Amino acid sequence: MSAPFTNAAEFTVSEIAGAVKRTIEDEFGHVRVRGEISGFRGVHSSGHAYFTLKDENASIDAVVWKSSWPRLTFKPQEGMEVIATGRLTTFPRSSKYQIVIEQIEPAGAGALMALLEERRKKLAAEGLFAAERKRELPYLPEVVGVITSPTGAVIRDILHRISDRFPRHVLVWPVRVQGETSAPEVAAAIDGFNAMRPDGPIPRPDVLIVARGGGSIEDLWGFNEEVVVRAVASSRIPVISAVGHETDTTLCDYAADHRAPTPTAAAEAAVPVRIDLIGYVDELGSRQRQASRRIASNYRDRLRAASAGLPRPLDLVASARQRLDHAASNLAAALRHTGQRKRIAYERLAGRLSPNTLRSEVRNLRGRLTPVANSLQPAVVRIIDQRRQRLEAASKLLDAVSYRNILDRGFAVVTDSEDRIVKSAEQVQPGESLTVEVSVGKIGVTVGGAPAGRKRVKPPPGEGNQGSLF
């Protein structure tokens, strides 16, 4: 049976798919879609992200291209209600339409607060907000690092407050404090300050201030990003967080070592008041001087009380002085009496010490000594003769055993360069210098040919029966 006649146009599948794609893209070139994220499993190996936006009645496939992913202020999370901005298109191969997302934002402050609370719990569980991680701020830093926007009232307030309280060297690292690049710029600034060397051309700050003025939760969201929180928590330099007004709270405040309600309060926390410090030092100096005077007065009173019970110095030496005076007065008389006694004794002996008496005493002693000397002379001569005979016998024995007698018979003593006697042919090498000692004199020789002891050499005629030395 033939098909009924019709004048309807005929299209290929590709033509239909292309027409639908162009229609949808022309009609929905830029849309904002509100829905709940479902099926998000992270970024694909290609760098793209795929998930679904749904509500209670319908769903739509969504894709974030690799080039758009880094620019997202908020990253997709499973179950999060968001408002996605992008364009609708189709995927002809499966006849499906999808939204290509260029930006994502939470659907209302409630969603942001829920996301913030979830992130806070996650980071707190990692210990990034623990009190034991926080460090004391330096009392008087030499250099203060400020991370904020270079324009606006925040940096002017901080610089003015530091200048009023205690002028210090301030380094400003300019960053964006709002928008897509705010979080990575703040994290990079913290890491950059920490990378400086204390002795480098630009000194490393002793304390950091991360500051921003007030704003909505969306405006402050960059300071709730994990990259900023982790950079603050890992900073080796103490960090003061001054983001927003007193009622504003960000995750950066939890991770910082000190949270200031305002940027001005951060400057006050960073440096003390110079006038107050000078006054405090003056007060300590005054108290120290008063204490020194009190201590000196106390010791003076104690010394006076102790000196009252001590005898006078003149009384201590009076008795010794009196004994000295008495001894001095008796010394001259004692010397005179002693001289007189010695003179009398000398005079008594002077008569007995005439030359004739001494000569007579010498003759008497000589007469007594001469017989003794005459009797001892033969004994001394005998002892000397005995010692001479023993010495001559020992000398003859020494000559008998001396190696010199052997040298006289034609033998020789060979020594090396270190004056060691050569006893074996293995001790010498060809070319080595030796000394040959004969009966009269010494001869220097050099070893030649093969080592001695391995080949016997026949002695030349006329040299007797003595063998070769080598």
FENRA-V493105 format. One record per residue. N is the residue number from 1. RES is the residue in one small letter. NEAR is the number of other C-alpha atoms within 12 Angstrom. Layout:
# FENRA-V493105
n=N res=RES near=NEAR
n=N res=RES near=NEAR
This chain:
# FENRA-V493105
n=1 res=m near=3
n=2 res=s near=5
n=3 res=a near=5
n=4 res=p near=7
n=5 res=f near=6
n=6 res=t near=8
n=7 res=n near=6
n=8 res=a near=7
n=9 res=a near=8
n=10 res=e near=10
n=11 res=f near=11
n=12 res=t near=10
n=13 res=v near=14
n=14 res=s near=16
n=15 res=e near=14
n=16 res=i near=18
n=17 res=a near=22
n=18 res=g near=20
n=19 res=a near=19
n=20 res=v near=23
n=21 res=k near=26
n=22 res=r near=20
n=23 res=t near=17
n=24 res=i near=23
n=25 res=e near=23
n=26 res=d near=16
n=27 res=e near=14
n=28 res=f near=23
n=29 res=g near=20
n=30 res=h near=20
n=31 res=v near=24
n=32 res=r near=23
n=33 res=v near=34
n=34 res=r near=29
n=35 res=g near=33
n=36 res=e near=33
n=37 res=i near=35
n=38 res=s near=24
n=39 res=g near=23
n=40 res=f near=24
n=41 res=r near=17
n=42 res=g near=21
n=43 res=v near=21
n=44 res=h near=16
n=45 res=s near=11
n=46 res=s near=13
n=47 res=g near=16
n=48 res=h near=22
n=49 res=a near=32
n=50 res=y near=31
n=51 res=f near=32
n=52 res=t near=35
n=53 res=l near=37
n=54 res=k near=25
n=55 res=d near=18
n=56 res=e near=10
n=57 res=n near=9
n=58 res=a near=12
n=59 res=s near=22
n=60 res=i near=30
n=61 res=d near=32
n=62 res=a near=39
n=63 res=v near=39
n=64 res=v near=35
n=65 res=w near=25
n=66 res=k near=20
n=67 res=s near=17
n=68 res=s near=23
n=69 res=w near=27
n=70 res=p near=23
n=71 res=r near=21
n=72 res=l near=29
n=73 res=t near=29
n=74 res=f near=34
n=75 res=k near=31
n=76 res=p near=38
n=77 res=q near=30
n=78 res=e near=21
n=79 res=g near=23
n=80 res=m near=35
n=81 res=e near=32
n=82 res=v near=34
n=83 res=i near=27
n=84 res=a near=38
n=85 res=t near=29
n=86 res=g near=28
n=87 res=r near=28
n=88 res=l near=32
n=89 res=t near=32
n=90 res=t near=30
n=91 res=f near=23
n=92 res=p near=19
n=93 res=r near=13
n=94 res=s near=11
n=95 res=s near=18
n=96 res=k near=19
n=97 res=y near=27
n=98 res=q near=30
n=99 res=i near=36
n=100 res=v near=38
n=101 res=i near=41
n=102 res=e near=32
n=103 res=q near=32
n=104 res=i near=38
n=105 res=e near=34
n=106 res=p near=34
n=107 res=a near=26
n=108 res=g near=20
n=109 res=a near=18
n=110 res=g near=16
n=111 res=a near=24
n=112 res=l near=30
n=113 res=m near=24
n=114 res=a near=19
n=115 res=l near=31
n=116 res=l near=31
n=117 res=e near=18
n=118 res=e near=19
n=119 res=r near=25
n=120 res=r near=28
n=121 res=k near=17
n=122 res=k near=17
n=123 res=l near=26
n=124 res=a near=24
n=125 res=a near=12
n=126 res=e near=17
n=127 res=g near=20
n=128 res=l near=31
n=129 res=f near=28
n=130 res=a near=17
n=131 res=a near=16
n=132 res=e near=13
n=133 res=r near=23
n=134 res=k near=26
n=135 res=r near=21
n=136 res=e near=22
n=137 res=l near=28
n=138 res=p near=23
n=139 res=y near=20
n=140 res=l near=26
n=141 res=p near=28
n=142 res=e near=24
n=143 res=v near=29
n=144 res=v near=41
n=145 res=g near=42
n=146 res=v near=43
n=147 res=i near=45
n=148 res=t near=41
n=149 res=s near=28
n=150 res=p near=22
n=151 res=t near=18
n=152 res=g near=19
n=153 res=a near=20
n=154 res=v near=34
n=155 res=i near=34
n=156 res=r near=24
n=157 res=d near=26
n=158 res=i near=43
n=159 res=l near=34
n=160 res=h near=21
n=161 res=r near=29
n=162 res=i near=35
n=163 res=s near=23
n=164 res=d near=20
n=165 res=r near=25
n=166 res=f near=30
n=167 res=p near=25
n=168 res=r near=28
n=169 res=h near=24
n=170 res=v near=33
n=171 res=l near=29
n=172 res=v near=32
n=173 res=w near=30
n=174 res=p near=28
n=175 res=v near=29
n=176 res=r near=30
n=177 res=v near=38
n=178 res=q near=31
n=179 res=g near=22
n=180 res=e near=29
n=181 res=t near=24
n=182 res=s near=31
n=183 res=a near=38
n=184 res=p near=30
n=185 res=e near=29
n=186 res=v near=43
n=187 res=a near=36
n=188 res=a near=26
n=189 res=a near=34
n=190 res=i near=43
n=191 res=d near=29
n=192 res=g near=29
n=193 res=f near=38
n=194 res=n near=27
n=195 res=a near=19
n=196 res=m near=21
n=197 res=r near=16
n=198 res=p near=16
n=199 res=d near=10
n=200 res=g near=11
n=201 res=p near=8
n=202 res=i near=19
n=203 res=p near=22
n=204 res=r near=31
n=205 res=p near=39
n=206 res=d near=34
n=207 res=v near=43
n=208 res=l near=48
n=209 res=i near=54
n=210 res=v near=56
n=211 res=a near=49
n=212 res=r near=50
n=213 res=g near=34
n=214 res=g near=27
n=215 res=g near=21
n=216 res=s near=22
n=217 res=i near=29
n=218 res=e near=30
n=219 res=d near=26
n=220 res=l near=35
n=221 res=w near=39
n=222 res=g near=37
n=223 res=f near=48
n=224 res=n near=42
n=225 res=e near=37
n=226 res=e near=32
n=227 res=v near=29
n=228 res=v near=40
n=229 res=v near=41
n=230 res=r near=31
n=231 res=a near=34
n=232 res=v near=46
n=233 res=a near=38
n=234 res=s near=26
n=235 res=s near=33
n=236 res=r near=28
n=237 res=i near=36
n=238 res=p near=37
n=239 res=v near=47
n=240 res=i near=46
n=241 res=s near=47
n=242 res=a near=46
n=243 res=v near=45
n=244 res=g near=38
n=245 res=h near=27
n=246 res=e near=22
n=247 res=t near=17
n=248 res=d near=28
n=249 res=t near=32
n=250 res=t near=41
n=251 res=l near=41
n=252 res=c near=46
n=253 res=d near=41
n=254 res=y near=35
n=255 res=a near=42
n=256 res=a near=45
n=257 res=d near=38
n=258 res=h near=37
n=259 res=r near=39
n=260 res=a near=33
n=261 res=p near=28
n=262 res=t near=34
n=263 res=p near=39
n=264 res=t near=37
n=265 res=a near=31
n=266 res=a near=43
n=267 res=a near=45
n=268 res=e near=34
n=269 res=a near=36
n=270 res=a near=47
n=271 res=v near=38
n=272 res=p near=28
n=273 res=v near=23
n=274 res=r near=21
n=275 res=i near=15
n=276 res=d near=15
n=277 res=l near=17
n=278 res=i near=15
n=279 res=g near=13
n=280 res=y near=15
n=281 res=v near=14
n=282 res=d near=14
n=283 res=e near=14
n=284 res=l near=14
n=285 res=g near=14
n=286 res=s near=14
n=287 res=r near=14
n=288 res=q near=14
n=289 res=r near=14
n=290 res=q near=14
n=291 res=a near=14
n=292 res=s near=14
n=293 res=r near=14
n=294 res=r near=14
n=295 res=i near=14
n=296 res=a near=14
n=297 res=s near=14
n=298 res=n near=14
n=299 res=y near=14
n=300 res=r near=14
n=301 res=d near=14
n=302 res=r near=14
n=303 res=l near=14
n=304 res=r near=13
n=305 res=a near=12
n=306 res=a near=12
n=307 res=s near=13
n=308 res=a near=11
n=309 res=g near=10
n=310 res=l near=13
n=311 res=p near=12
n=312 res=r near=11
n=313 res=p near=11
n=314 res=l near=12
n=315 res=d near=12
n=316 res=l near=12
n=317 res=v near=13
n=318 res=a near=14
n=319 res=s near=13
n=320 res=a near=14
n=321 res=r near=14
n=322 res=q near=15
n=323 res=r near=13
n=324 res=l near=14
n=325 res=d near=13
n=326 res=h near=14
n=327 res=a near=15
n=328 res=a near=14
n=329 res=s near=13
n=330 res=n near=14
n=331 res=l near=14
n=332 res=a near=13
n=333 res=a near=14
n=334 res=a near=14
n=335 res=l near=15
n=336 res=r near=13
n=337 res=h near=14
n=338 res=t near=14
n=339 res=g near=14
n=340 res=q near=14
n=341 res=r near=14
n=342 res=k near=14
n=343 res=r near=14
n=344 res=i near=14
n=345 res=a near=14
n=346 res=y near=14
n=347 res=e near=13
n=348 res=r near=12
n=349 res=l near=12
n=350 res=a near=13
n=351 res=g near=14
n=352 res=r near=14
n=353 res=l near=15
n=354 res=s near=12
n=355 res=p near=12
n=356 res=n near=12
n=357 res=t near=14
n=358 res=l near=14
n=359 res=r near=13
n=360 res=s near=14
n=361 res=e near=16
n=362 res=v near=14
n=363 res=r near=14
n=364 res=n near=13
n=365 res=l near=14
n=366 res=r near=14
n=367 res=g near=14
n=368 res=r near=13
n=369 res=l near=14
n=370 res=t near=14
n=371 res=p near=12
n=372 res=v near=14
n=373 res=a near=14
n=374 res=n near=14
n=375 res=s near=12
n=376 res=l near=14
n=377 res=q near=14
n=378 res=p near=13
n=379 res=a near=14
n=380 res=v near=14
n=381 res=v near=14
n=382 res=r near=13
n=383 res=i near=14
n=384 res=i near=14
n=385 res=d near=14
n=386 res=q near=14
n=387 res=r near=14
n=388 res=r near=14
n=389 res=q near=14
n=390 res=r near=14
n=391 res=l near=14
n=392 res=e near=14
n=393 res=a near=14
n=394 res=a near=14
n=395 res=s near=14
n=396 res=k near=13
n=397 res=l near=12
n=398 res=l near=14
n=399 res=d near=14
n=400 res=a near=13
n=401 res=v near=13
n=402 res=s near=13
n=403 res=y near=18
n=404 res=r near=20
n=405 res=n near=17
n=406 res=i near=18
n=407 res=l near=20
n=408 res=d near=16
n=409 res=r near=15
n=410 res=g near=19
n=411 res=f near=23
n=412 res=a near=28
n=413 res=v near=28
n=414 res=v near=31
n=415 res=t near=28
n=416 res=d near=27
n=417 res=s near=19
n=418 res=e near=12
n=419 res=d near=14
n=420 res=r near=16
n=421 res=i near=19
n=422 res=v near=26
n=423 res=k near=17
n=424 res=s near=18
n=425 res=a near=24
n=426 res=e near=15
n=427 res=q near=21
n=428 res=v near=28
n=429 res=q near=21
n=430 res=p near=18
n=431 res=g near=15
n=432 res=e near=21
n=433 res=s near=21
n=434 res=l near=29
n=435 res=t near=25
n=436 res=v near=27
n=437 res=e near=26
n=438 res=v near=22
n=439 res=s near=18
n=440 res=v near=17
n=441 res=g near=14
n=442 res=k near=16
n=443 res=i near=18
n=444 res=g near=18
n=445 res=v near=20
n=446 res=t near=21
n=447 res=v near=24
n=448 res=g near=16
n=449 res=g near=17
n=450 res=a near=17
n=451 res=p near=21
n=452 res=a near=23
n=453 res=g near=19
n=454 res=r near=12
n=455 res=k near=13
n=456 res=r near=15
n=457 res=v near=16
n=458 res=k near=15
n=459 res=p near=14
n=460 res=p near=11
n=461 res=p near=9
n=462 res=g near=8
n=463 res=e near=12
n=464 res=g near=13
n=465 res=n near=13
n=466 res=q near=17
n=467 res=g near=18
n=468 res=s near=18
n=469 res=l near=29
n=470 res=f near=30
